[in-house]
């Protein structure tokens, strides 16, 4: 099935790798049998987020979502993950899963959208590419595939009415011939930011765009946590800018040079899906 630490340069898996693969597959099979899907209304992130599961989707809680993302699909750990919206019929071991969405909450205060809202698309792309190179050093040390940002699918855009920041990029998993989708959405609030990242491949872009309106409409801040609830001098104000969220990590007065997470792009999940498929193809070929 899949090895989170598989190296595509290997011509065949070692005995140790085979043992790890067998152990992981057993864990994934086990979690598929134990997955608890929720419908209707759910409260996330210690009550900061109120979600009504959209039609056609099911919800997986934070603990199960993190196991799938980190142990199953090879993402770097992220405590901000609050859960996943997945399509009906989802299985962690299914190579043909439809698109899904990871929902997280960043509790770093109120991000003001009244300053520095100009988004220099070329500069941001250069920063993302540079940051990915930095991130790859840590990914290599951790035994993960390296990644490459190849361009925008959708340039960063801020919707002032919805208090929503969107962007999407193409990312290549080195060693694979497939480009994958890194689609991001950030909703600004009083005490933090809701982060929604698409788990998808490039051919699912239109499906992602079609699903987002319902997801945005039904993923809300709890009472007291909305952008309009912010009061100067009463609530904590973040020094993050919109550009910092696209770039990945806050740095004073400049676009950032490092990620907040070593694997920030993998949290979009699309890269995990492609790496999942690629690793399986390589391993199946090696042991055929």
Secondary structure, DSSP 8 states (H G I E B T S, - for coil): ---TT--TT-SS--HHHHHHHHHHHHHHHHHHHH---B-SEEEEGGGTEEEE--TTEEEEEHHHHHIIIIIIT-----TTEEEEEEETT--TT-TT---EEEEEEE-S-B--SSS-----HHHHHHHHHHHHHHHHHHHHHHT---EEEEEEEEEEEEETTTTEEEEEEEEEETT-S-EEEEEEEEEEBSS-EEEEEEE-BGGGHHHHHHHHHHHHHHEEE-TT-BGGG--TTTS-B----HHHHHHSS--TTS--SS-SSTTGGGGGSHHHHHHHHHHHHHHHHHH-
